[in-house]
């Protein structure tokens, strides 16, 4: 009996573990597309005058709103839980779209974040209220809404092909559209998990392309 248990542990368990993790990778590598081909950002400039685009970038997108400085804690949370860990990943950007007129508040936030963070991938851009509302509507969100100041507490994941990504919830009958920056636990758990999936997808695709090139 003991011999059978030992043999089971030595040979069967490793195979079961392999199958488990192999199936986990397949699940891990897929994150549903909620909205396909979001329109490109308008001709909106950042504080430095830089033109920001979504194409060929993994984008963490948020809407700062007129009260962006009042809600600056959201960006400190996002910075701590996501940005500082992954901002060196190639082709990644954190875009914050806010109404024209909030530039001075944003400069203060940049200064405060920059005191302990490298800010190169933070992209604060500005547009008119009508432009912000129009762009937001193109996300085709079913539950999330902007407040009166054209902002909210949520952040959205957009892949390199300009697809809004999210996760299935409630027995796969609904989808999570955005992640609350106000709730640190949501950033640390749900968003971090889904963000890793996006990065994993592109690393896997890059590896596949390299292997294909070598075969050629």
Secondary structure, 3 states (H helix, E strand, C coil): CHHHHHHHHHHHHHHHHHHHHHHHHHHHCCCCEEECCCCCCCCCEECCCCECCCCCCEEEEEEECCCCCCCCHHHHHHHHHHHHHHCCCCCEEEEEEEECCCHHHHHHHHHHHHCCCCCCCEEEEEECHHHHHHHHHCCCCCCCCCCCCCEEEEEEEECCCCCEECEEECCCCEEECCEECCCHHHHHHHHHHHHHHHHHHHHHHHHHHHHHHHHC
